[in-house]
Amino acid sequence: MKKLLFGMMLFCSGSLSAAMLLAGSMANDWTLNGQPSALWNISRYGLLPALYIFLGLAVLGLVIAVWGLFEPEK
């Protein structure tokens, strides 16, 4: 049960952080040469490593939550 809760919290924090980073990068400039580009804005500000870390946290949290879900209780 502890792994399930920890994994859910980690997944929520990683996915919400990535969503806020994506939304914040598009708040200023909506287009690049007439085409929308969230990843270009993130790379321009140097935030691609942070996005990768947040997405990694979300995936790690999902793996831990699924592992805790299927682990037999003692």
N, C-alpha and C positions, 0 to 999 in steps of 0.2 A: 504494500500500500504506500509505503514511503517513496519507493522508486516511481510509482505512478504519479503521485503528487509533485515530486521534484521534476519529473519529465514534463508534466503539463505546465508547470510554472516556467521552466526553461524554454519550452516551445512558445508559450505566449509572449514571453519577454523578447525572444529573438525575432518572432514574426512582427510584433508591434513596433520594435525598433527599426526593422527593415522598412516597414510600411511608412513610418514617420520620416525616415530618411528619403524615401522615394517621393513622398508627398512634399516635403520641404524643398527638395531640389527643383521641383516643377512649379513652385509658387512664384518664382521670379521670372524665368524665361520659359515660355511655352513652346517655342519653335526654334529650329536651327535650319536655316535655308528653306523655310516653308514646311519642314517636317518636324513633328514632335519627337523629342529625344530626351528621355529621363537619364539614360546611362551616360550620354555625352555631358549633361550638366553635372552629374555626380563625378565623372572623371575630371572635369574641368576644375572642380573644387578639391580634388584629391581625396575623395571619400570612397573610392572603390574598395580599398582594403576593409574599411569599416562595414560596408555592405556585405562583403564576403564573410566577415566574422559574424555578423548578425544572422545571416542565412545559415551559417554553420551551426550556430547555437540553436536555431530552430530545428534543424535536422537532427542534431544530437539530442535535443529534448524529446523529439518525436520517437527516436529509437529507444531512449530510456523509458518513456511512457509505455510503449508497446511491450518492451521487455518486462516491465513491472506488471503489466496487465496479464501476461501469460505465465508469469512465474507462480508456481503453486505455493499456497500459504502453508505455513508450518503449524 
